[in-house]
Amino acid sequence: LEAVKFLCKDVWLVLFAKQIDKLQTNHRGVFVLKDLSLKWMLRFPVGAEDSRIMAQQLLSYPCGIIRGCLSNLGIPAVVSCDFLADGQSMAACSFNIKVK
C-alpha cells in the first residue's frame, strides 16, 4: 500500500503536476487509481472511435510507468486502464493494479 501511495502522490506529481484524485483498494492486492482530469487526455474529442483508439494507445504509457515503478520496488503487478464512463470527457481515467 505504501508503494502505491508513493505512486499516487510523488510520481504522479512529477508526471502530471497533480496528485491522483482517488485511490481505492480491496486490501487483497487490487488497487484502483482514478484521475478525473488526466492532463494528456484533455483535448481528445469524445465519441470519435479513432480518438478512443488513439487515447487507449496513449494510456499504455502511464500504465507502463506504473508497472515499471512497482517492478523496480520489487512488486510485480499487472496494470490496465479504462475511461470513466461520464460521456463528456475522455480525461477521466481509471488505472487498475493487480499485484501478482
C-alpha positions as a Markdown table, in Angstrom:
| # | Residue | x | y | z |
|---|---|---|---|---|
| 1 | Leu | 0.0 | 0.0 | 0.0 |
| 2 | Glu | 2.8 | 2.4 | 0.8 |
| 3 | Ala | 4.3 | 1.9 | -2.7 |
| 4 | Val | 1.0 | 2.7 | -4.4 |
| 5 | Lys | 0.6 | 5.8 | -2.2 |
| 6 | Phe | 4.1 | 6.8 | -3.3 |
| 7 | Leu | 2.9 | 6.5 | -6.9 |
| 8 | Cys | -0.3 | 8.5 | -6.3 |
| 9 | Lys | 1.5 | 11.3 | -4.5 |
| 10 | Asp | 5.0 | 11.7 | -5.7 |
| 11 | Val | 5.3 | 10.0 | -9.1 |
| 12 | Trp | 2.0 | 11.4 | -10.4 |
| 13 | Leu | 3.0 | 14.9 | -9.2 |
| 14 | Val | 6.2 | 14.7 | -11.2 |
| 15 | Leu | 4.5 | 13.4 | -14.4 |
| 16 | Phe | 1.2 | 15.4 | -14.4 |
| 17 | Ala | 1.8 | 18.2 | -11.9 |
| 18 | Lys | -1.0 | 16.9 | -9.7 |
| 19 | Gln | -1.7 | 14.0 | -7.4 |
| 20 | Ile | -4.1 | 11.2 | -8.3 |
| 21 | Asp | -7.7 | 12.1 | -7.4 |
| 22 | Lys | -8.8 | 8.8 | -5.8 |
| 23 | Leu | -7.2 | 5.6 | -4.5 |
| 24 | Gln | -9.3 | 2.6 | -3.7 |
| 25 | Thr | -8.2 | -0.9 | -2.6 |
| 26 | Asn | -9.8 | -4.2 | -1.6 |
| 27 | His | -6.8 | -4.9 | 0.7 |
| 28 | Arg | -6.2 | -8.1 | -1.3 |
| 29 | Gly | -3.7 | -6.8 | -3.8 |
| 30 | Val | -6.1 | -4.9 | -6.1 |
| 31 | Phe | -5.8 | -1.1 | -6.3 |
| 32 | Val | -7.8 | 1.4 | -8.4 |
| 33 | Leu | -6.3 | 4.8 | -9.1 |
| 34 | Lys | -8.7 | 7.4 | -10.5 |
| 35 | Asp | -7.6 | 10.6 | -12.2 |
| 36 | Leu | -10.6 | 12.7 | -13.1 |
| 37 | Ser | -8.6 | 15.1 | -15.4 |
| 38 | Leu | -5.6 | 13.4 | -16.9 |
| 39 | Lys | -3.6 | 16.2 | -18.5 |
| 40 | Trp | -2.7 | 14.3 | -21.6 |
| 41 | Met | -6.3 | 13.4 | -22.4 |
| 42 | Leu | -8.0 | 16.7 | -22.0 |
| 43 | Arg | -8.1 | 17.6 | -25.8 |
| 44 | Phe | -9.3 | 14.2 | -27.1 |
| 45 | Pro | -12.7 | 14.6 | -28.7 |
| 46 | Val | -15.5 | 12.5 | -27.2 |
| 47 | Gly | -17.4 | 10.0 | -29.3 |
| 48 | Ala | -15.0 | 9.5 | -32.2 |
| 49 | Glu | -13.8 | 5.9 | -32.4 |
| 50 | Asp | -10.5 | 6.9 | -33.9 |
| 51 | Ser | -9.7 | 9.2 | -31.0 |
| 52 | Arg | -10.7 | 6.5 | -28.5 |
| 53 | Ile | -8.3 | 4.0 | -30.1 |
| 54 | Met | -5.5 | 6.6 | -30.1 |
| 55 | Ala | -6.3 | 7.5 | -26.4 |
| 56 | Gln | -6.1 | 3.8 | -25.4 |
| 57 | Gln | -2.7 | 3.6 | -27.0 |
| 58 | Leu | -1.5 | 6.8 | -25.2 |
| 59 | Leu | -2.8 | 5.4 | -21.9 |
| 60 | Ser | -0.5 | 2.4 | -22.2 |
| 61 | Tyr | 2.4 | 4.8 | -21.4 |
| 62 | Pro | 1.3 | 5.7 | -17.9 |
| 63 | Cys | 0.3 | 2.0 | -17.4 |
| 64 | Gly | 3.9 | 1.1 | -18.2 |
| 65 | Ile | 5.3 | 3.8 | -15.9 |
| 66 | Ile | 3.1 | 2.4 | -13.0 |
| 67 | Arg | 4.2 | -1.1 | -13.7 |
| 68 | Gly | 7.8 | -0.2 | -14.0 |
| 69 | Cys | 7.8 | 1.8 | -10.8 |
| 70 | Leu | 6.3 | -1.1 | -8.9 |
| 71 | Ser | 8.6 | -3.6 | -10.5 |
| 72 | Asn | 11.7 | -1.5 | -9.5 |
| 73 | Leu | 10.3 | -1.5 | -6.0 |
| 74 | Gly | 10.2 | -5.3 | -6.1 |
| 75 | Ile | 6.4 | -5.6 | -6.6 |
| 76 | Pro | 5.3 | -7.5 | -9.7 |
| 77 | Ala | 1.9 | -6.3 | -10.9 |
| 78 | Val | -0.5 | -6.2 | -13.9 |
| 79 | Val | -1.7 | -2.7 | -14.8 |
| 80 | Ser | -4.7 | -1.9 | -17.0 |
| 81 | Cys | -6.6 | 1.3 | -17.7 |
| 82 | Asp | -10.0 | 2.5 | -18.9 |
| 83 | Phe | -12.0 | 5.6 | -19.3 |
| 84 | Leu | -14.6 | 6.5 | -16.6 |
| 85 | Ala | -18.0 | 6.5 | -18.3 |
| 86 | Asp | -19.2 | 10.0 | -18.0 |
| 87 | Gly | -19.7 | 10.6 | -21.7 |
| 88 | Gln | -18.4 | 14.2 | -21.6 |
| 89 | Ser | -14.6 | 13.8 | -21.4 |
| 90 | Met | -12.0 | 11.2 | -22.0 |
| 91 | Ala | -9.7 | 12.8 | -19.5 |
| 92 | Ala | -11.3 | 10.9 | -16.6 |
| 93 | Cys | -9.3 | 7.6 | -16.4 |
| 94 | Ser | -9.0 | 4.7 | -14.1 |
| 95 | Phe | -5.9 | 2.6 | -13.6 |
| 96 | Asn | -6.3 | -0.9 | -12.2 |
| 97 | Ile | -3.4 | -2.5 | -10.5 |
| 98 | Lys | -3.4 | -6.2 | -9.5 |
| 99 | Val | -0.4 | -7.3 | -7.5 |
| 100 | Lys | 0.8 | -10.8 | -8.5 |
